[in-house]
């Protein structure tokens, strides 16, 4: 069984939001039958992840650290590029 789902754009995928999806079966006269199936859908990939890696590439090209260090800093700073930049600059001073 294939069930296409559309994920709302406002869902924050980086904080691992979950959405509840209720599914029902309908007979030929559009009356529901059987039990509802409730799914918890966790979204953890998408445009936000792409933005994370683009920001990490920018920070790496600026010479603030390795790619992995930049990704880690961005994750710790909730993808705030400025905060991650400050964190990496502080790390490089020590």
PAZAPA-4460 file (N, C-alpha, C; in steps of 0.05 Angstrom, whole numbers, plus 32768, in hexadecimal, padded with zeros to 4 digits):
% residues 94
    n_x    n_y    n_z   ca_x   ca_y   ca_z    c_x    c_y    c_z   seq   type   mol
   8011   7FE9   8000   8000   8000   8000   8012   8019   8000     1      X     A
   800E   802B   7FEE   801C   8044   7FED   800A   805B   7FF4     2      X     A
   8013   806C   8007   8003   8082   800F   8015   809B   800C     3      X     A
   800F   80AC   7FF9   801F   80C4   7FF6   8019   80D8   800C     4      X     A
   802E   80E5   8017   802A   80F9   802C   8038   8112   8023     5      X     A
   802C   8129   802A   8038   8143   8026   8040   814E   8041     6      X     A
   8059   8156   8043   8064   8161   805C   8060   817F   805C     7      X     A
   8054   818B   8070   8051   81A8   8071   806C   81B6   8071     8      X     A
   806E   81CC   8063   8087   81DB   8062   808F   81E7   807D     9      X     A
   807B   81EE   808D   8082   81FA   80A7   808C   81E7   80BC    10      X     A
   808C   81CD   80B5   8096   81B9   80C8   80B5   81BC   80CB    11      X     A
   80BE   81C0   80E3   80DB   81C3   80E8   80E8   81A8   80E9    12      X     A
   80F5   81A0   80D4   8100   8185   80D2   8119   8181   80E2    13      X     A
   8127   8197   80E9   8140   8194   80F9   813A   818F   8116    14      X     A
   8123   8195   8120   811D   818F   813C   810D   8175   813E    15      X     A
   810D   8166   8128   8101   814C   8126   80E3   814C   812F    16      X     A
   80D4   815F   8124   80B7   8160   8129   80AB   8147   811E    17      X     A
   8095   813F   812B   8086   8128   8122   8069   8132   811C    18      X     A
   805D   8125   8109   8041   812B   8103   8031   8111   8105    19      X     A
   8018   8114   810E   8006   80FD   8110   7FF5   80FC   80F6    20      X     A
   7FF3   80E5   80EA   7FE3   80E1   80D2   7FCF   80CC   80D8    21      X     A
   7FB5   80D3   80D5   7FA0   80BF   80D9   7F96   80B6   80BE    22      X     A
   7F96   809C   80BB   7F8D   808F   80A2   7F74   807F   80A7    23      X     A
   7F61   8080   8094   7F48   8071   8096   7F43   8063   807B    24      X     A
   7F35   804E   807C   7F2C   8040   8063   7F0F   8047   805E    25      X     A
   7F09   804B   8045   7EED   8053   803D   7EE2   803F   8029    26      X     A
   7EC9   8038   802D   7EBB   8026   801B   7EB1   8034   8002    27      X     A
   7EA2   8025   7FF2   7E99   8030   7FD8   7E86   8048   7FDB    28      X     A
   7E78   804A   7FF1   7E65   8061   7FF5   7E72   8076   8007    29      X     A
   7E8C   8076   8008   7E9C   808A   8017   7E97   8089   8035    30      X     A
   7E8E   8072   8040   7E8C   806F   805D   7EA5   8062   8067    31      X     A
   7EB1   806D   807D   7EC9   8061   8088   7EC2   8046   8095    32      X     A
   7ED6   8034   8094   7ED2   801A   80A1   7EED   8012   80AE    33      X     A
   7EEC   8000   80C1   7F04   7FF7   80CF   7F0E   800C   80E2    34      X     A
   7F25   8006   80EE   7F32   8018   8101   7F43   802C   80F2    35      X     A
   7F45   8044   80FF   7F58   8058   80F4   7F74   804F   80FA    36      X     A
   7F85   8055   80E8   7FA2   804F   80EB   7FAF   806A   80F0    37      X     A
   7FBD   806C   8107   7FCA   8085   810E   7FE8   8080   810B    38      X     A
   7FF5   8091   80FB   8012   808F   80F6   801F   80A8   8102    39      X     A
   8036   80A4   810E   8047   80BA   8117   805D   80BC   8102    40      X     A
   805F   80D2   80F4   8072   80D6   80DF   8088   80E9   80E9    41      X     A
   80A0   80E0   80E8   80B7   80F1   80F0   80C6   80F9   80D7    42      X     A
   80C9   8113   80D3   80D6   811D   80BB   80F2   8127   80C4    43      X     A
   8107   811C   80B7   8122   8125   80BF   8134   812B   80A8    44      X     A
   8128   812E   8090   8138   8136   8079   8129   814B   8069    45      X     A
   8136   8159   8058   8129   816C   8047   8138   8185   8042    46      X     A
   812A   819A   803D   8136   81B3   8036   8148   81BE   804D    47      X     A
   813F   81BA   8066   814F   81C4   807D   816B   81B7   807D    48      X     A
   816C   819D   8077   8185   818F   8077   8197   819A   8060    49      X     A
   818B   81A0   804A   819A   81AB   8033   81A6   81C6   803B    50      X     A
   8196   81D7   8049   819F   81F1   8052   81B6   81EE   8067    51      X     A
   81B4   81D9   8078   81C9   81D4   808B   81E4   81CF   807D    52      X     A
   81E3   81BE   8068   81FC   81B7   805A   8207   81CE   8049    53      X     A
   81F4   81DE   803E   81FD   81F6   802F   820C   820A   8042    54      X     A
   8200   820E   805A   820D   8220   806E   8228   8214   8076    55      X     A
   8229   81FA   807A   8242   81ED   8082   8258   81F1   806C    56      X     A
   8250   81F0   8053   8263   81F4   803E   826D   8211   803E    57      X     A
   825B   8224   8043   8263   8240   8045   8277   8245   805B    58      X     A
   8272   8239   8073   8284   823C   8089   829F   822F   8084    59      X     A
   829E   8218   8077   82B7   820A   8070   82C7   821A   805C    60      X     A
   82BA   8225   8048   82C8   8235   8034   82D3   824F   8040    61      X     A
   82C7   8258   8056   82D1   8270   8064   82E9   8269   8076    62      X     A
   82F0   8250   8077   8307   8247   8087   8303   8246   80A5    63      X     A
   82EA   8241   80AD   82E3   8241   80C9   82E6   8225   80D5    64      X     A
   82EA   8211   80C5   82ED   81F5   80CF   82E9   81E1   80B9    65      X     A
   82EA   81C8   80C0   82E5   81B3   80AD   82C7   81B2   80A8    66      X     A
   82BF   81A4   8093   82A2   81A2   808D   8293   8195   80A5    67      X     A
   829E   8180   80B0   8291   8172   80C7   828F   8185   80DF    68      X     A
   82A4   8194   80E4   82A3   81A7   80FB   828D   81BC   80F7    69      X     A
   828B   81C5   80DE   8277   81DA   80D8   825A   81CE   80DA    70      X     A
   8256   81B6   80D1   823C   81A9   80D4   8235   81A6   80F1    71      X     A
   8248   819D   8101   8244   8199   811E   823D   81B4   812B    72      X     A
   824B   81C9   8124   8246   81E4   8130   822A   81ED   8128    73      X     A
   8223   81E9   810F   8208   81F2   8106   81F2   81E2   8114    74      X     A
   81F6   81C9   8119   81E2   81B9   8127   81DF   81C2   8144    75      X     A
   81F6   81C8   8150   81F5   81D2   816C   81E7   81ED   816E    76      X     A
   81E8   81FD   8158   81DD   8218   8158   81C2   8219   814A    77      X     A
   81B5   8203   8146   819B   8201   8139   819B   820E   811E    78      X     A
   81B0   8209   810F   81B4   8213   80F3   81B6   8232   80F1    79      X     A
   81BD   823F   8107   81C2   825C   8107   81DF   825F   80FE    80      X     A
   81E2   8268   80E5   81FD   826A   80D9   820F   827E   80E8    81      X     A
   8204   8294   80F1   8214   82A8   80FF   821D   829D   811A    82      X     A
   820C   828F   8129   8214   8284   8142   8229   826E   813E    83      X     A
   8226   825E   8129   8239   8249   8124   8254   8255   811C    84      X     A
   8253   826B   810E   826C   8279   8106   827A   8283   811F    85      X     A
   826B   828F   8131   8278   8298   814A   8283   8281   815A    86      X     A
   8275   826B   815B   827F   8253   816A   8299   8249   815E    87      X     A
   829A   8248   8143   82B2   823E   8136   82CA   8251   813A    88      X     A
   82C4   826B   8139   82D9   827F   813D   82E4   827C   815A    89      X     A
   82D3   8279   816D   82DC   8275   8189   82ED   825C   818C    90      X     A
   82E4   8247   817F   82F2   822D   8180   830E   8230   8174    91      X     A
   8310   823F   815E   832A   8243   8151   833D   8255   8161    92      X     A
   8332   8267   8172   8343   8278   8183   8351   8268   8198    93      X     A
   8344   8253   81A2   834F   8243   81B8   8363   822F   81AE    94      X     A
***
